[in-house]
Amino acid sequence: MDTAPYRRRVVDQELDELLPALPALCLEGIKGVGKTTSARARARTIRQLDAPDVRELLGAEPERTVSGDLPVLLDEWTEWPRAWDLVRHAVDDGAVPGSFLLTGSATPTARIHSGAGRIIPLRMRPMTLPERGVTKATVSLGDLLAGTRTVGGDTDLSLDDLIGLICHSGLPGAPKAGGWRATQVFLDGYLDRLFDHEVEEVGSGRRQSVLIRQWAAAYAAASATTATYEKLRDAASPGEAEKPARKTAAGYRELLTRLWFLDPVEAWLPTGTPLSRLGQAPKHFLADPAFAARLLHLTPDRLRGEAERHATVIGQLWESLAAMSVRVFAQPHMADVRHLRTQGGEHEVDLIVEGDDGILAAEVKLQAPVEAREVRHLLWLRERLGKDRIASLAVITAGRHAYTRPDGIHVVPLALLGP
């Protein structure tokens, strides 16, 4: 599926830094996100574990799994989970830094040792706008975490352009030409494979793949919300008199999680602050907002009409793209990304990025200009926590200009944001 030329990613910076320092790294993420290509660029020995003949050879001579010129790449290790323990034991036996790279697109059902302290996970997500090469970042998330006082820059991308980019996916294999029809075919084929073949690979049958698609669509409709189990269940089983039991629903969520299809943002629950009565529910997001658009049969033209009517769904998908991008940019800074919502819903902040040096609180808004009512929750949070704790406040928009308001809040087009 990854036929397009490889474009260097933010996670490559982490690989360059961490691989020479650690004996084993595991690149994780949804299928087709670019893990294999990035790992192959660094490996000197490659074991393709989704090939039956390779698994047969290693089953007969398991010592070959961890032998060869370093780094050794164990690609799609989840097809042969024994590889995980072989690497773990090699690390315990004194493997040197830069020995092993593993990639995996699905967590296996078989119980394995966690690998904690031996095999370090590294998440790879779909490409952000700068990674796709459609724009150049002028605002650094790292600078925002450090408390920069001003931001600047301009982008030529219009709202229509951004809506098209939401629908066309951040997977490297997504078509770059051919119009919307080519993207539809690509996404339909991708989702068919994921919900048919990949679901069976992680231990579920054909009937399960039909049901899992319905639950995936329910999560798509719930993007950027904290929808309850009951709402998700009703959306996934419309017209059914007997709804699935909670345990059954948990199984569908587990399957989608094992495939890296779900990428929820957990609630921020800080300690040592005057904040109280905070909600604990995660915000639902899919790995790529294009998946949500396709599952809901939303075309670029339809979404442009939704934007003109100020409908909710375009805002949900815009926040999905922003959340995914911020997580990519936050990862090299070892910063956590959460959301904040009081239990009664009186105050909400879309994204809380917490690093070692401070906190970036950000709202995500589709339309520009930014109005006073759209920053009230940010000002409330700064008042409660104090300027010493809050490094920066920002509104991430679909606008064209980055600037800093008189109240110190940065207005940052997503197209201009980078690591």
Order of alpha helices (4+ residues) and beta strands (2+ residues): alpha-beta-alpha-beta-alpha-beta-alpha-beta-beta-alpha-beta-alpha-beta-alpha-alpha-alpha-alpha-alpha-alpha-alpha-alpha-beta-beta-beta-alpha-beta-beta-beta-beta
